[in-house]
Amino acid sequence: MAFKLWERISQADNVFQALRPLTYISLLGLAPFRLNLNPRKEVQTSTYSFVAGIVHYLFFVLCFVTSGLEGDSIIGYFFQTNITRLGDKTLRLTGILAMSTIFGFAMFKRQRLVSIIQNYIVVDEIFVRLGMKLDYRRILLFSFLISLGMLLFNVIYLCVSYGLLVSATISPSFETFTTFALPHINISLMVFKFLCTTDLAKSRFSMLNEILQDILDAHIEQYSAVELSPMHSVVNHKRYSHRLRNFISTPMKRYSVTSIIRLNPEYAIKQVSNIHNLLCDICHTIEEYFTYPLLGIIAISFLFILFDDFYILEAVLNPKRLDVFETDEFFAFFLIQMIWYIVIIILIVEASSRTILQSNQSAAIVHKILNITDDPELRDRLFRLSLQLSHRRVLFTAAGLFRLDRTLIFTITGAATCYLIILIQFRATHHMEDAVGANATHIHFLHD
């Protein structure tokens, strides 16, 4: 019974069924569209999800304003200094801006997300004409796995965070903890959408490379058959062909490639150009839809990582600010919060980097085919495709300020280290001024 239920849930024959986990978050208003599984198979915006998003955002603003009027904050429950108050205000301002950006783009730019899914449908139809079919089941399982992982990750994180506060004899108000928890949930949902859409692009770039790889394999076989003389044995022929294939190409995961591609490679290359052009348009739309939300997410992640580091160092350098019974809880709370934001940045960077890496493999395969083919019509198609690949590169940025690739991790690490040193120096200067002022007051009192 359980096995049959799992088979029914994990069954996916089209992009609509593969996107089922993505539609679940429409209940919170962050995916304002619905999928019609009628014969027309359309993607439409959802009025209910739009209203749910507005209610969700207004609820967050209400909790944010209430906690602000009460003067409550998580760091304020532990200790307060000039820097912690500055950090708390900065994080509050960045948090409300990030949430406004996330909900604003989710609700008012929802048509772009709909167009992304519709363009994926067009791409899949071209693959079908070439005799290929996408592994929708793998995409569905990936979406389920990521959604389940994000859910467990956030549930465990929020429960542990609340438990640490209670263990430190801190009882945050409902509004304060909701203001703390909702940004984590909404950031996770936005990152989940980014992971799903980029994984769809990555899987289709992989199929694109599979078509090119099959054309390359066909020309390798023809080339090896021509180069070998009739005196060679069949065993030597196979050995030579195998060595040539290993030298020119690299092994890739195989899909269901039919003989259409090998019988008419010129037509296949033409369709590859169309698919690549559509995928570049899709990636450009993904960047436009996610660019400012991801900028807000990375900005608030950087600030949380920076100030969490400083709070931990502040407690280490000046342990008297904390009570003995809450020291362990303090370190654990801000450490897991810092780890949470580090994981979010890594997920964003890896999703974009893998998609970019998969798209860049096409150019190498195209030039390998050019090196061994003599067909003038095919070479003309390949030259056009090569020119298109050089001018239309996949790139994800955060509002054009920085690239969303693995270099971002190094940039954030260097910037966080630099600003952390500045905060430590500011702290040391501030304590020195306080000490000088206290000594001057003491001397003046003795003189009197």
N, C-alpha and C positions, 0 to 999 in steps of 0.2 A: 504493500500500500504506500509506504513512504517512498519507495523507489519510483513507483509510477507517478506520485505527486511531484517528485524532484524532476523526473523526465518532462513532465508537462510544464513545470515552471521554467526549466532551463532550455526549453525548445524555442528557437528563434530562426525564422526563415526569411526575414526581411529587416530593414533598418528600423521599422516601427517597433517590432518586438524586441529588438536589441536595445532600444532606448527606454525600455520600461522603467529601470531604476531612476533615470533622469527625470521622468514625469512625476515621480512620487514627491519630489520636493516642491512641486507646484502647489501643494497644500499650504506651504509657507509663503508663497508669493514670489519665490526666487526663480521660478521657471514658468513664466506666464504663458504657456502654450499647452495644447492638448493634441493627441494623435488620433485621427479618425481611421479606424481599421476597416472602413467600408471599401468597396472596390476601387474608389478613386484614390484612397490612401493619401489624405491631405494632412498638412500641418496647419493648425489654426491657433490663433491667440485665444486665451481663456479669460473671460470676464471675471469668473470666480477667483482665479489665481491673482488677477490684478487687484481686486478688492482685498483679498487676503494679504497681499504685500503691503498695501496702504495701512491696514489695521496692524500688521506686524511692526511696521516702522513707527507708527504713532505710539504703540505700546512701549517700544524701546525709548522713544523720546520722552514719554511720560516718566518712566523709571529713571532716566538720565537726569531730568530736571529735578525730580523729587530728591534723589540722592545728592545732587549738587546743592540744593537749598538746605538740606540737613547737614551738609559739610562732611558727609561720610565718604571714605575711600578705603580700599584694601590696605594700602601702605600706611595710611593714617592710623589704622588699628595697631600697628606695630610701634612705629616711632615717627616723629616729625622733625625735620630740619628744613633750612631754607632750600636746599637742593631737592629734597624729597617733595616739598610742596611745589617747587618748580616742575619737577618731573611729573607729579600727579596732574597738574594743570595742562602740561603739554600732552600727556597721554589722553586726557579727557577730550581736549580739542581735536587731536588727531583721530581719536575713536569716533567722535560724532561725524567728522568729515568723511572718514572711511565708510561708515555705515550709510551715510547719505548718498555717497557715490555708488555703493553696491546696490542699494534699493533703487536709486534713480535710474541706473543703467539697466537693471533687471526689469523694471516696469516700463520705462519710457523708450528704451532701445530694444524692446523685446522682438520687434520685427526683424532685427538683424540675426537674432538667434534662430528665428523661424526660417530665414533665408539660408542659413548655414545648413540646416537639416534638409531643406528642399534641394539645395545644390548637391548634397550627398546622394540624394535619390537619383538625380540626373547622372552622376558619375557611375553609380551602380548599374544603371541601364546600359551605359556604354560598355562596361565590363561584361555584361551578359551578352551583348552582341559579339564580343570577342571570344565567347565560350568560357568565360571565367565566372566564378561565383565566390563572393566574400564569405569568410567564416563568421557568420553572424552569431553563432553559438559562443565562440570565443569572446567576441565583443560583449555579449550579454553577461557571460561569466566574469569578465574583467570589471564590468560596471557593478555587478553585484558584490564582487570581492572588495572593490574600492569603497563602495557605499557602506558595506558592513564594517570594513576596517575603520573608516572615518567615524561611524557611529560608535563603535566600541572605544575608539581612541578618545572621543570627546566625553562619553559617559564616564569612563574611568578617570579621565583628567578632572572633570568637574566634581565628581564624587570625592576623589582624593583631596582636591583643593578645599572643598567644604569641610571634609573631615579634619584636615590640618588646622583650619581656622577654629573649629570647635575644640580640637585638642589643645589649642593655645588659649583656651577660655575666651575666644572671640566669637561673638554672635552677630554676624552681619545682618542688617535689615533685608527684607525681601527685595526692596528697590535697589539696594546697593549690590547684592549678589546677582540680581537679574541684569543690571547694567554691566557687571563683570562677565556674566555667562553668555549673553546674547551675541556680543561681537565674535566670540569664539565659534559659536554655532553658525552664524552667518558667513564668516570667513571660510569655514570648512565647506559649506554648501557651495559657495562661489568657486572655491578651488576644485571641488568635485565636478562642477560643470566644465571647468577648464580642462581637467583631466579627461573627461569623456569626449569632448569635442576634439581635442588634440590626438587622442588615441584613435578616433575615427580617421583623422587625416593620416596618421602614421601607418595604419593598416592599409590604406589605399595607396600610399606611396610605396609600401612594400609590394603590393600587387603590381604596381607600375614597373618596379624593378624586376619583378618576376617575368613580365612580358619581355622586357629587354633582354633579360638573361636567357630566355628560351630562344630568342632570335640569335643571340650570340652562340648558344650551344649548337644551333642548326648550322651556322656558318663555320663553326669549328669542325664539325663532322665533314662538311663539304671540303673544307680546306685540307684536312688531314687525308681525305680520300684522294684528292688531286695530287698532293705532294708525295704520297707513297708510290713507289714503282710497283708494277705487277709482280715482281719477283719476291716481294715481301710476303711472308706468311700471314695468315689471318690472325695469329697470336701477336705477331709484331705490329700488325695494323691496330689492333685493339690497344696494345701497350702504348704505341705512339699517340693514338688519339686520346688515351687517358692522360698521358703526360702533357699533351698540348692543352687539354682542358684545364688541368691543374695549374698550368703556367699562366694561362690567359685569364681565367675566371676564378672566382671564389665560390665555394658551395653556399647555396641559399636554401631556405625553406621552400619546398615545392607546393604549388597549388594545382588545381585542376585545369591545366592548360591543354586546349584542344589543338588539332592540326590546322585550324584556321590561321593561327599566327605564323606558322611555318610555311603554309602554302601561299600566303599573301602578306609578306613582311612589310611591303610598302603601305598597305592599308592599315596594318597593325601600328606602324610608326605614326601614321596620320592620326589614328585614334589616341595613341599615347600622347601626342602633342595636345589634343583636345582635353584629355583627362588632366594632364599636367597644368594646363591653363586654368581649368576649373578648380583644381586643388589649390593653386596659388591664390585664386580669387577667394576661396573658402578661408584659407589661412589669413588673408588680408582682412576679411570680415571678422574672423575670430580675434585678431589683434585690435580692430576697432571696437569690438564689443567689450573686450576684457581689459583694454589698455589702462583706463583710469581706475577701475576697481582693483586691478592688480597693483597699480601704483600706490593706492591707498593701503592695500594689504601689506605690501613690502615696506612701506614707510612706517606703519604702526608696528610691524614685526621688528624692524631695525631699532625703533625707539624702545620697545619692550626689552629686547635683548640687551641694549646698552644700559638702561636703567636697572634692570634686574642684576646685571653684573656689578653695577655700582652699589646697589643696596647690599649685595652679599659682601663686597669688599668693605663697605662702611661698617657692617656688623663685625667683620673680622678685625678691622683696625680699631674699632671703638666698641668693644663688646658690652660696655656698661650701659649702652642705650637700650639693650634688650634685657628683659627679665630672664633668669636662668631657665625657668620652666618653658619658655616659648622660643628658645634659641634654635633647637632642632627643627621645630615646625616652621620657623622663619626661613631657614636655609632650604628645607625641602620644598616649601611653597614656591619660592621664587626660582628655584632650580628647575622644577618641573614646568613652570610657566615659560622659562627661557627655552627649555627643550621643545615645548609645544610649538613655539614660533619658529624655531630652527627647522623642525620637521616640515612646517608649512612652506617655508622658503625652498627647502630641498625638493618637495613635491612639485612646486611650480617650475623650478629650474630643470628638473629631470624630464618633466612632460614636454616642455618646449625643446630641450636639447635633443631628445630622442626623435622628435618629429623632424627637426632640422637635419639631423644626421641621416635619417632615412631618405629625406628628399635630396640630399647631396650625393647619394650613391648613384643616382641616375646618370650623371655626367660621365663618370668613370666607365660605366658599361657602354654608353653610346660611343665613346672614343675607342673602346676595345673593338666594337663592331666595325668602326671606320677603318681600323688598322688591317682588317682581314677581308673586307668585302670589296668587290670590284664592280658591283651593279651600279650603274650611273644614277638610275632613278632612286634607288635606296640610299645612295650616298647623298643625293640632293635632299632627301627627306631628313636624313641624319644631321646634315649640316644646319638645316633650319631648326631642328630640335635642339642641337647643341647651342645655337645662338639664343634660342628661347630659354634654355637652362641657365645660360650665363647672365641674361638680363632679368629673369624672373626668379629670384631666389627667395626662399621662405625665411622669414625673420620675424621674431616676436620681440616687441619692446614695451616698456612701460611709459606710454605717452611720448615716445621718442627720446626719453632722457637716458635710458640705459637698456642694454640688451638682456633678455631673459634667457641666459645660457649659463654654463658652469663658471664663467668668469665672474658672474655676479656674486658667487659665494666668496671668492677671494676679495672682491671689492668691499663687500659688507664686513668681512673680517678685519681688513685694514682700517676702514673708517671707524668701526666700533672700537678698535684698539686705540686709535688716535684720540677720539672723543672721550674715551674712558680715562686716558692719561690727563686730559684737560680737566675733567671733573675732579680727579684726585688732586691735581695741583690747586684747583679752586677751593677744594675742601681744606687742604693744608694751609692755604693763605688765610682762609676764613677763621680757622682755629687759632692761627698765630695772632691775628688781630684781636680775637677775643681774649687770648692770654695776656697780650700787652695791655689791653684795656683793664683787665682785672688787676694786673700788677700796679698799674698807675693809680687805680682807685685805692688799692691797699696801702700804697706809699703815702698818698694824700691823707688817708685816714690816720696813719701813724704820725704824720707831721702835725696834724691837728691835735 
